[in-house]
């Protein structure tokens, strides 16, 4: 095992790359494992986002892959060492921390670790849903709702997230149809009442989605739905389809060492990126189940790098 690195960053979305840029500029010589399989794609969820209009600095919008390509290029330019490998195992019980990565399970050691592994949206798993992601199918109303101004859209889900997404979209879209497979919602009573009182939101209970139309056209033109009590089927004409059934944080790797919320997200001390293990920081969607935006993830990545630098200075290693 080589000399411990000052900073190892696990993950490569907006949070990870921003942490890398700040750590490199502080002369910490960070090593990033950008990932390959666990959690999806190097670059995070923006790699499957066609157009980004709400990231500051891009008035003409930019594609998600282009935005993350710019993040990565800037990190490399600043001196971040990036390895396209998955981290297979960590050990935070002793210091320096240990990280195993790649097919050969090479172990690296680190004085500090920044976790930026993100979270994955949950999907229904329909082939048509996968085929039309980024082409009318979305898991983020705040990210993509503006593309559907004055159009008819559908939202799938029954929890608070589905209520919030429906309310947000109702301020932009002509109509919102909320599809729920059960008789009752799981959402809070307050959120349910807001949705029921909204004249632009129609609710379909006991209803399931069988298919998203139209893969052959490469865009959403409707949703095939089925009442799971009567088996009656019909087609709902919409141009946008939003899945709001939750997210899964990519925190499994750290559960034996870090405190997690009941929903699996990494706990951080309020107002910081500090975990319960001194020297281990968490940024981005792996610890944020409230905002889940690229710009907030980038901000927390900056925080993590600054806190790592200060921790190293306070402990006499930088």
BELDA-V742886 format. One line per field, one symbol per residue. ss: DSSP state (h for helix, s for strand, l for the rest). burial: b if it has 9 or more other ideal C-beta (glycine too) atoms within 8 Angstrom, else e. Layout:
BEGIN
ss->???
burial->???
END
This chain:
BEGIN
ss->llllsssssslllhhhhhhhhhhhhlllllsssllllllllllhhhhhlllslllllllllslhhhhhhhhhhhhhhhllssslllssssslllllsssssllllsssssssssslllssslllllhhhhhlslllssllhhhhhhhhlllssssslllhhhhhhhhhhhllllssssslllllllllhhhhhhhhhlllssssllssssssslhhhllllsssssslllllsssslllsssslllsssllhhhlllllslllllslllllllslllllssslhhhlllllllhhhhhhhhhhhhhhhhhhhhhllll
burial->eeeebbbbbbbbbbbbbbbbbbbbeeebbbbbbbbeebbbebbbbbbbbebbeebeebeeebbbbebbbebbebbbebebebbebbbeebebeeeebbbbbbeebeebbbbbbbbbbbbbbbbeebebbbbbbebbbbbbbebbbeebeebbbbbbbbbebbbbbbbbbbebbebbbbbbeeeebebeeebbebbeebeebebbebbebeebbebeeebbbbbbbbbeeeeeeeebebbbbbbbbbbebbbebbeebbebeeeebbbbeeeebebeeebbbbbbbbbbbeebbbbbbbbbbbbbbbbbbebbbeeeee
END
